[in-house]
Amino acid sequence: MNSHDLFIRRTAPILGDSAAEELFQSIDSPEKYDSIAAFFRGEFSDTAMHLEPEDWSLILETVERVSGEMDIDTLTVLMGDLLSRGILQ
């Protein structure tokens, strides 16, 4: 399975197909696919993964854009995680 298909498979259940595709297209480095997908799946490890401030901004923009369509429990967890990282002010 290629990087695109794996990313979509891992994130579409959370974000929806079109948002997952838009996010994939917005990521500037293939090395970040796994880390960003891991964040959305609740599998992000600060010790093993690294994202730049612009990556966190992209994640926040994506969450904000799809928040009305996202499961409320998932949205709460993601927003709480962004808040604890200082991404959400």
MMTF fields as JSON, N, C-alpha, C and O atoms, coordinates in Angstrom:
{
  "mmtfVersion": "1.0.0",
  "mmtfProducer": "UNKNOWN",
  "numBonds": 355,
  "numAtoms": 356,
  "numGroups": 89,
  "numChains": 1,
  "numModels": 1,
  "chainsPerModel": [1],
  "groupsPerChain": [89],
  "chainIdList": ["A"],
  "bondAtomList": [4, 2, 8, 6, 12, 10, 16, 14, 20, 18, 24, 22, 28, 26, 32, 30, 36, 34, 40, 38, 44, 42, 48, 46, 52, 50, 56, 54, 60, 58, 64, 62, 68, 66, 72, 70, 76, 74, 80, 78, 84, 82, 88, 86, 92, 90, 96, 94, 100, 98, 104, 102, 108, 106, 112, 110, 116, 114, 120, 118, 124, 122, 128, 126, 132, 130, 136, 134, 140, 138, 144, 142, 148, 146, 152, 150, 156, 154, 160, 158, 164, 162, 168, 166, 172, 170, 176, 174, 180, 178, 184, 182, 188, 186, 192, 190, 196, 194, 200, 198, 204, 202, 208, 206, 212, 210, 216, 214, 220, 218, 224, 222, 228, 226, 232, 230, 236, 234, 240, 238, 244, 242, 248, 246, 252, 250, 256, 254, 260, 258, 264, 262, 268, 266, 272, 270, 276, 274, 280, 278, 284, 282, 288, 286, 292, 290, 296, 294, 300, 298, 304, 302, 308, 306, 312, 310, 316, 314, 320, 318, 324, 322, 328, 326, 332, 330, 336, 334, 340, 338, 344, 342, 348, 346, 352, 350],
  "bondOrderList": [1, 1, 1, 1, 1, 1, 1, 1, 1, 1, 1, 1, 1, 1, 1, 1, 1, 1, 1, 1, 1, 1, 1, 1, 1, 1, 1, 1, 1, 1, 1, 1, 1, 1, 1, 1, 1, 1, 1, 1, 1, 1, 1, 1, 1, 1, 1, 1, 1, 1, 1, 1, 1, 1, 1, 1, 1, 1, 1, 1, 1, 1, 1, 1, 1, 1, 1, 1, 1, 1, 1, 1, 1, 1, 1, 1, 1, 1, 1, 1, 1, 1, 1, 1, 1, 1, 1, 1],
  "groupList": [{"groupName": "MET", "atomNameList": ["N", "CA", "C", "O"], "elementList": ["N", "C", "C", "O"], "formalChargeList": [0, 0, 0, 0], "bondAtomList": [1, 0, 2, 1, 3, 2], "bondOrderList": [1, 1, 2], "singleLetterCode": "M", "chemCompType": "L-PEPTIDE LINKING"}, {"groupName": "ASN", "atomNameList": ["N", "CA", "C", "O"], "elementList": ["N", "C", "C", "O"], "formalChargeList": [0, 0, 0, 0], "bondAtomList": [1, 0, 2, 1, 3, 2], "bondOrderList": [1, 1, 2], "singleLetterCode": "N", "chemCompType": "L-PEPTIDE LINKING"}, {"groupName": "SER", "atomNameList": ["N", "CA", "C", "O"], "elementList": ["N", "C", "C", "O"], "formalChargeList": [0, 0, 0, 0], "bondAtomList": [1, 0, 2, 1, 3, 2], "bondOrderList": [1, 1, 2], "singleLetterCode": "S", "chemCompType": "L-PEPTIDE LINKING"}, {"groupName": "HIS", "atomNameList": ["N", "CA", "C", "O"], "elementList": ["N", "C", "C", "O"], "formalChargeList": [0, 0, 0, 0], "bondAtomList": [1, 0, 2, 1, 3, 2], "bondOrderList": [1, 1, 2], "singleLetterCode": "H", "chemCompType": "L-PEPTIDE LINKING"}, {"groupName": "ASP", "atomNameList": ["N", "CA", "C", "O"], "elementList": ["N", "C", "C", "O"], "formalChargeList": [0, 0, 0, 0], "bondAtomList": [1, 0, 2, 1, 3, 2], "bondOrderList": [1, 1, 2], "singleLetterCode": "D", "chemCompType": "L-PEPTIDE LINKING"}, {"groupName": "LEU", "atomNameList": ["N", "CA", "C", "O"], "elementList": ["N", "C", "C", "O"], "formalChargeList": [0, 0, 0, 0], "bondAtomList": [1, 0, 2, 1, 3, 2], "bondOrderList": [1, 1, 2], "singleLetterCode": "L", "chemCompType": "L-PEPTIDE LINKING"}, {"groupName": "PHE", "atomNameList": ["N", "CA", "C", "O"], "elementList": ["N", "C", "C", "O"], "formalChargeList": [0, 0, 0, 0], "bondAtomList": [1, 0, 2, 1, 3, 2], "bondOrderList": [1, 1, 2], "singleLetterCode": "F", "chemCompType": "L-PEPTIDE LINKING"}, {"groupName": "ILE", "atomNameList": ["N", "CA", "C", "O"], "elementList": ["N", "C", "C", "O"], "formalChargeList": [0, 0, 0, 0], "bondAtomList": [1, 0, 2, 1, 3, 2], "bondOrderList": [1, 1, 2], "singleLetterCode": "I", "chemCompType": "L-PEPTIDE LINKING"}, {"groupName": "ARG", "atomNameList": ["N", "CA", "C", "O"], "elementList": ["N", "C", "C", "O"], "formalChargeList": [0, 0, 0, 0], "bondAtomList": [1, 0, 2, 1, 3, 2], "bondOrderList": [1, 1, 2], "singleLetterCode": "R", "chemCompType": "L-PEPTIDE LINKING"}, {"groupName": "THR", "atomNameList": ["N", "CA", "C", "O"], "elementList": ["N", "C", "C", "O"], "formalChargeList": [0, 0, 0, 0], "bondAtomList": [1, 0, 2, 1, 3, 2], "bondOrderList": [1, 1, 2], "singleLetterCode": "T", "chemCompType": "L-PEPTIDE LINKING"}, {"groupName": "ALA", "atomNameList": ["N", "CA", "C", "O"], "elementList": ["N", "C", "C", "O"], "formalChargeList": [0, 0, 0, 0], "bondAtomList": [1, 0, 2, 1, 3, 2], "bondOrderList": [1, 1, 2], "singleLetterCode": "A", "chemCompType": "L-PEPTIDE LINKING"}, {"groupName": "PRO", "atomNameList": ["N", "CA", "C", "O"], "elementList": ["N", "C", "C", "O"], "formalChargeList": [0, 0, 0, 0], "bondAtomList": [1, 0, 2, 1, 3, 2], "bondOrderList": [1, 1, 2], "singleLetterCode": "P", "chemCompType": "L-PEPTIDE LINKING"}, {"groupName": "GLY", "atomNameList": ["N", "CA", "C", "O"], "elementList": ["N", "C", "C", "O"], "formalChargeList": [0, 0, 0, 0], "bondAtomList": [1, 0, 2, 1, 3, 2], "bondOrderList": [1, 1, 2], "singleLetterCode": "G", "chemCompType": "PEPTIDE LINKING"}, {"groupName": "GLU", "atomNameList": ["N", "CA", "C", "O"], "elementList": ["N", "C", "C", "O"], "formalChargeList": [0, 0, 0, 0], "bondAtomList": [1, 0, 2, 1, 3, 2], "bondOrderList": [1, 1, 2], "singleLetterCode": "E", "chemCompType": "L-PEPTIDE LINKING"}, {"groupName": "GLN", "atomNameList": ["N", "CA", "C", "O"], "elementList": ["N", "C", "C", "O"], "formalChargeList": [0, 0, 0, 0], "bondAtomList": [1, 0, 2, 1, 3, 2], "bondOrderList": [1, 1, 2], "singleLetterCode": "Q", "chemCompType": "L-PEPTIDE LINKING"}, {"groupName": "LYS", "atomNameList": ["N", "CA", "C", "O"], "elementList": ["N", "C", "C", "O"], "formalChargeList": [0, 0, 0, 0], "bondAtomList": [1, 0, 2, 1, 3, 2], "bondOrderList": [1, 1, 2], "singleLetterCode": "K", "chemCompType": "L-PEPTIDE LINKING"}, {"groupName": "TYR", "atomNameList": ["N", "CA", "C", "O"], "elementList": ["N", "C", "C", "O"], "formalChargeList": [0, 0, 0, 0], "bondAtomList": [1, 0, 2, 1, 3, 2], "bondOrderList": [1, 1, 2], "singleLetterCode": "Y", "chemCompType": "L-PEPTIDE LINKING"}, {"groupName": "TRP", "atomNameList": ["N", "CA", "C", "O"], "elementList": ["N", "C", "C", "O"], "formalChargeList": [0, 0, 0, 0], "bondAtomList": [1, 0, 2, 1, 3, 2], "bondOrderList": [1, 1, 2], "singleLetterCode": "W", "chemCompType": "L-PEPTIDE LINKING"}, {"groupName": "VAL", "atomNameList": ["N", "CA", "C", "O"], "elementList": ["N", "C", "C", "O"], "formalChargeList": [0, 0, 0, 0], "bondAtomList": [1, 0, 2, 1, 3, 2], "bondOrderList": [1, 1, 2], "singleLetterCode": "V", "chemCompType": "L-PEPTIDE LINKING"}],
  "groupTypeList": [0, 1, 2, 3, 4, 5, 6, 7, 8, 8, 9, 10, 11, 7, 5, 12, 4, 2, 10, 10, 13, 13, 5, 6, 14, 2, 7, 4, 2, 11, 13, 15, 16, 4, 2, 7, 10, 10, 6, 6, 8, 12, 13, 6, 2, 4, 9, 10, 0, 3, 5, 13, 11, 13, 4, 17, 2, 5, 7, 5, 13, 9, 18, 13, 8, 18, 2, 12, 13, 0, 4, 7, 4, 9, 5, 9, 18, 5, 0, 12, 4, 5, 5, 2, 8, 12, 7, 5, 14],
  "groupIdList": [1, 2, 3, 4, 5, 6, 7, 8, 9, 10, 11, 12, 13, 14, 15, 16, 17, 18, 19, 20, 21, 22, 23, 24, 25, 26, 27, 28, 29, 30, 31, 32, 33, 34, 35, 36, 37, 38, 39, 40, 41, 42, 43, 44, 45, 46, 47, 48, 49, 50, 51, 52, 53, 54, 55, 56, 57, 58, 59, 60, 61, 62, 63, 64, 65, 66, 67, 68, 69, 70, 71, 72, 73, 74, 75, 76, 77, 78, 79, 80, 81, 82, 83, 84, 85, 86, 87, 88, 89],
  "secStructList": [7, 7, 2, 2, 2, 2, 2, 2, 2, 2, 2, 2, 2, 2, 2, 7, 2, 2, 2, 2, 2, 2, 2, 2, 2, 2, 7, 1, 7, 4, 4, 4, 2, 2, 2, 2, 2, 2, 2, 2, 6, 6, 7, 7, 7, 6, 6, 6, 7, 7, 7, 7, 2, 2, 2, 2, 2, 2, 2, 2, 2, 2, 2, 2, 2, 2, 6, 6, 6, 1, 7, 2, 2, 2, 2, 2, 2, 2, 2, 2, 2, 2, 2, 2, 6, 6, 7, 7, 7],
  "xCoordList": [0.853, 0.0, 0.9, 1.853, 0.601, 1.436, 1.101, 0.118, 1.921, 1.764, 0.41, -0.217, -0.037, -1.32, -2.45, -3.245, -2.521, -3.612, -3.59, -4.638, -2.407, -2.292, -2.734, -3.451, -2.312, -2.708, -4.223, -4.841, -4.812, -6.258, -6.984, -7.966, -6.513, -7.13, -7.102, -8.041, -6.022, -5.873, -6.607, -7.031, -6.77, -7.355, -8.794, -9.526, -9.212, -10.566, -11.669, -12.675, -11.529, -12.595, -12.776, -13.847, -11.757, -11.795, -12.196, -13.02, -11.61, -11.772, -12.799, -13.316, -13.089, -13.889, -12.958, -11.802, -13.469, -12.627, -12.026, -10.826, -12.839, -12.322, -11.325, -10.318, -11.591, -10.658, -9.344, -8.274, -9.418, -8.197, -7.373, -6.15, -8.046, -7.345, -6.723, -5.575, -7.453, -6.92, -5.72, -4.73, -5.819, -4.704, -3.486, -2.376, -3.677, -2.563, -1.871, -0.642, -2.653, -2.098, -1.369, -0.496, -1.72, -1.125, 0.173, 0.924, 0.44, 1.65, 2.854, 2.88, 3.85, 4.98, 6.112, 7.068, 6.028, 7.107, 6.553, 5.828, 6.883, 6.385, 6.75, 6.051, 7.826, 8.229, 7.217, 7.232, 6.349, 5.384, 4.057, 3.243, 3.828, 2.548, 2.214, 1.117, 3.159, 2.901, 2.648, 1.755, 3.415, 3.254, 1.91, 1.249, 1.506, 0.229, -0.926, -1.885, -0.85, -1.894, -1.935, -3.013, -0.777, -0.721, -1.383, -2.052, -1.211, -1.872, -3.39, -4.041, -3.938, -5.388, -5.91, -7.07, -5.084, -5.493, -5.183, -5.455, -4.616, -4.287, -3.06, -2.905, -2.183, -0.99, 0.303, 1.385, 0.2, 1.382, 2.273, 1.797, 3.563, 4.559, 5.551, 6.29, 5.564, 6.498, 7.95, 8.803, 8.243, 9.629, 10.074, 11.262, 9.142, 9.516, 9.167, 9.68, 8.295, 7.825, 8.038, 8.031, 8.226, 8.434, 7.668, 7.717, 6.965, 6.286, 6.678, 6.898, 6.76, 7.114, 5.873, 4.753, 6.056, 4.905, 3.918, 2.708, 4.414, 3.511, 2.686, 1.569, 3.236, 2.478, 1.329, 0.213, 1.625, 0.577, -0.505, -1.686, -0.106, -1.091, -1.98, -3.189, -1.385, -2.143, -3.131, -4.273, -2.697, -3.571, -4.725, -5.88, -4.42, -5.469, -6.464, -7.673, -5.976, -6.866, -7.787, -8.971, -7.237, -8.031, -9.104, -10.261, -8.73, -9.699, -10.8, -11.979, -10.432, -11.436, -12.379, -13.58, -11.842, -12.644, -13.669, -14.785, -13.308, -14.211, -14.902, -15.598, -14.724, -15.233, -16.742, -17.213, -17.497, -18.943, -19.397, -20.528, -18.516, -18.847, -18.197, -18.487, -17.327, -16.545, -17.297, -18.08, -17.052, -17.589, -17.159, -15.985, -18.096, -17.82, -16.759, -15.95, -16.742, -15.725, -14.33, -13.357, -14.258, -12.975, -12.523, -11.354, -13.437, -13.12, -12.616, -11.647, -13.257, -12.851, -11.431, -10.632, -11.128, -9.779, -8.738, -7.696, -9.021, -8.062, -7.843, -6.706, -8.926, -8.79, -8.05, -7.234, -8.329, -7.618, -6.132, -5.306, -5.792, -4.389, -3.715, -2.587, -4.392, -3.838, -3.68, -2.688, -4.63, -4.561, -3.375, -2.635, -3.196, -2.096, -0.726, 0.261, -0.66, 0.599, 0.821, 1.861, -0.143, -0.018, -0.34, -0.044, -0.937, -1.28, -2.568, -2.71, -3.475, -4.774, -4.69, -4.501, -4.828, -4.679, -6.022, -6.097],
  "yCoordList": [-1.178, 0.0, 1.242, 1.318, 2.196, 3.397, 4.379, 4.201, 5.406, 6.387, 7.075, 7.28, 7.425, 8.102, 7.225, 7.659, 6.009, 5.114, 4.817, 4.765, 4.624, 4.356, 5.556, 5.399, 6.749, 7.963, 8.135, 8.403, 7.985, 8.139, 7.08, 7.378, 5.875, 4.777, 5.041, 4.692, 5.658, 5.916, 7.17, 7.23, 8.172, 9.436, 9.672, 10.403, 9.086, 9.322, 8.954, 9.662, 7.879, 7.594, 8.701, 8.825, 9.484, 10.562, 11.88, 12.62, 12.169, 13.469, 13.492, 14.554, 12.358, 12.293, 12.198, 12.614, 11.652, 11.404, 12.672, 12.72, 13.688, 14.886, 15.643, 16.14, 15.736, 16.429, 15.659, 16.264, 14.336, 13.524, 13.737, 13.862, 13.778, 14.004, 15.397, 15.544, 16.407, 17.778, 17.887, 18.546, 17.235, 17.268, 16.584, 17.109, 15.43, 14.726, 15.623, 15.695, 16.301, 17.173, 18.385, 18.958, 18.779, 19.955, 19.657, 20.577, 18.411, 18.032, 18.186, 17.657, 18.924, 19.284, 18.264, 18.44, 17.203, 16.23, 14.837, 14.649, 13.87, 12.51, 11.932, 11.055, 12.411, 11.912, 12.261, 11.666, 13.213, 13.669, 12.911, 13.039, 12.135, 11.438, 10.602, 10.702, 9.789, 8.897, 9.671, 9.315, 10.715, 11.487, 12.201, 12.218, 12.783, 13.501, 12.516, 12.775, 11.404, 10.381, 9.859, 9.628, 9.673, 9.19, 10.171, 9.753, 11.46, 12.438, 12.246, 12.179, 12.158, 12.028, 10.715, 10.635, 9.709, 8.415, 8.269, 7.226, 9.315, 9.254, 8.421, 7.911, 8.273, 7.439, 8.251, 7.679, 9.572, 10.429, 10.289, 10.312, 10.144, 10.019, 11.161, 11.268, 12.021, 13.153, 12.7, 13.413, 11.542, 11.08, 10.483, 10.517, 9.937, 9.276, 10.089, 9.815, 11.089, 11.834, 13.326, 13.812, 14.031, 15.472, 16.169, 15.761, 17.223, 18.057, 19.51, 19.936, 20.249, 21.663, 22.491, 22.002, 23.741, 24.607, 24.724, 24.759, 24.783, 24.879, 23.599, 23.649, 22.46, 21.21, 21.237, 20.813, 21.745, 21.846, 22.832, 22.622, 23.899, 24.854, 24.18, 24.407, 23.363, 22.625, 21.664, 21.54, 20.996, 20.086, 20.862, 20.45, 21.979, 22.795, 23.29, 23.221, 23.787, 24.259, 23.14, 23.363, 21.951, 20.805, 20.46, 20.246, 20.406, 20.094, 21.143, 20.801, 22.404, 23.469, 23.367, 23.603, 23.02, 22.94, 21.806, 21.96, 20.683, 19.528, 19.319, 18.321, 20.229, 20.034, 19.794, 19.04, 20.408, 20.233, 18.859, 18.448, 18.159, 16.836, 15.712, 14.538, 16.059, 15.079, 14.587, 15.323, 13.343, 12.787, 13.684, 14.036, 14.049, 15.013, 14.509, 15.3, 13.232, 12.69, 12.78, 13.122, 12.469, 12.573, 14.024, 14.323, 14.917, 16.342, 16.839, 17.596, 16.423, 16.834, 16.372, 17.129, 15.143, 14.606, 15.365, 15.754, 15.574, 16.276, 17.716, 18.184, 18.411, 19.802, 19.855, 20.749, 18.914, 18.859, 18.627, 19.227, 17.759, 17.487, 18.723, 19.05, 19.407, 20.641, 21.71, 22.439, 21.811, 22.773, 22.471, 23.38, 21.22, 20.852, 21.091, 21.286, 21.079, 21.334, 22.828, 23.22, 23.653, 25.082, 25.518, 26.651, 24.647, 24.956, 25.774, 26.704, 25.408, 26.083, 27.106, 26.752, 28.356, 29.429, 29.886, 30.785],
  "zCoordList": [0.0, 0.0, 0.0, 0.775, -0.854, -0.941, 0.183, 0.903, 0.322, 1.408, 1.365, 2.404, 0.192, 0.04, 0.558, 1.392, 0.073, 0.456, 1.951, 2.594, 2.496, 3.927, 4.753, 5.741, 4.355, 5.072, 5.041, 6.071, 3.875, 3.735, 4.552, 5.232, 4.486, 5.255, 6.754, 7.47, 7.228, 8.658, 9.123, 10.277, 8.261, 8.7, 8.246, 8.912, 7.154, 6.63, 7.625, 7.683, 8.409, 9.373, 10.416, 11.011, 10.63, 11.627, 10.975, 11.512, 9.815, 9.177, 8.051, 7.704, 7.493, 6.28, 5.084, 5.148, 4.003, 2.829, 2.233, 1.964, 2.025, 1.349, 2.224, 1.719, 3.524, 4.42, 4.537, 4.597, 4.569, 4.629, 3.362, 3.423, 2.223, 0.951, 0.91, 0.49, 1.333, 1.354, 2.288, 1.97, 3.437, 4.376, 3.776, 3.867, 3.17, 2.536, 1.517, 1.481, 0.695, -0.34, 0.253, -0.399, 1.478, 2.119, 2.857, 3.183, 3.119, 3.871, 2.95, 1.839, 3.437, 2.578, 2.543, 1.787, 3.34, 3.372, 3.658, 4.636, 2.825, 3.047, 4.415, 4.922, 5.007, 6.322, 7.409, 8.487, 7.133, 8.139, 8.086, 9.001, 7.046, 6.91, 8.144, 8.693, 8.568, 9.704, 10.99, 11.759, 11.231, 12.465, 12.51, 13.549, 11.402, 11.372, 11.487, 12.213, 10.791, 10.922, 12.355, 12.901, 12.959, 14.346, 15.299, 16.244, 15.07, 15.927, 15.884, 16.926, 14.693, 14.565, 15.141, 15.545, 15.181, 15.716, 17.208, 17.803, 17.808, 19.229, 19.517, 20.627, 18.535, 18.652, 18.577, 18.452, 18.652, 18.507, 19.725, 20.86, 19.487, 20.549, 20.444, 19.465, 21.466, 21.446, 21.408, 20.879, 21.953, 21.984, 20.656, 20.333, 19.883, 18.637, 17.394, 16.309, 17.546, 16.384, 16.604, 17.734, 15.509, 15.599, 14.479, 13.319, 14.855, 13.875, 14.108, 15.242, 13.03, 13.079, 13.416, 13.273, 13.863, 14.157, 12.997, 13.221, 11.769, 10.631, 10.442, 9.928, 10.856, 10.796, 11.801, 11.503, 12.996, 14.014, 13.571, 13.845, 12.893, 12.364, 11.323, 11.292, 10.483, 9.475, 10.139, 9.697, 11.183, 11.925, 12.539, 12.432, 13.18, 13.802, 12.762, 12.982, 11.639, 10.574, 10.094, 9.84, 9.974, 9.521, 10.541, 10.178, 11.814, 12.866, 12.896, 12.992, 12.816, 12.829, 11.632, 11.765, 10.476, 9.256, 9.313, 8.816, 9.908, 9.921, 11.266, 11.452, 12.182, 13.546, 13.593, 14.445, 12.711, 12.711, 12.256, 12.519, 11.577, 11.052, 11.846, 11.614, 12.773, 13.514, 14.742, 15.343, 15.102, 16.337, 17.505, 17.617, 18.359, 19.433, 20.404, 20.887, 20.696, 21.609, 20.989, 21.66, 19.708, 19.004, 18.946, 19.188, 18.63, 18.572, 19.926, 19.99, 20.984, 22.333, 22.651, 23.202, 22.305, 22.556, 21.743, 22.269, 20.461, 19.603, 20.063, 20.132, 20.374, 20.828, 22.17, 22.391, 23.054, 24.332, 24.132, 24.82, 23.195, 22.903, 22.311, 22.682, 21.401, 20.833, 21.903, 21.906, 22.799, 23.894, 24.809, 25.186, 25.161, 26.065, 25.424, 26.133, 24.113, 23.407, 23.155, 22.625, 23.53, 23.327, 21.911, 21.533, 21.128, 19.744, 19.697, 18.903, 20.548, 20.642, 21.755, 22.919, 21.409, 22.396, 22.894, 23.732]
}
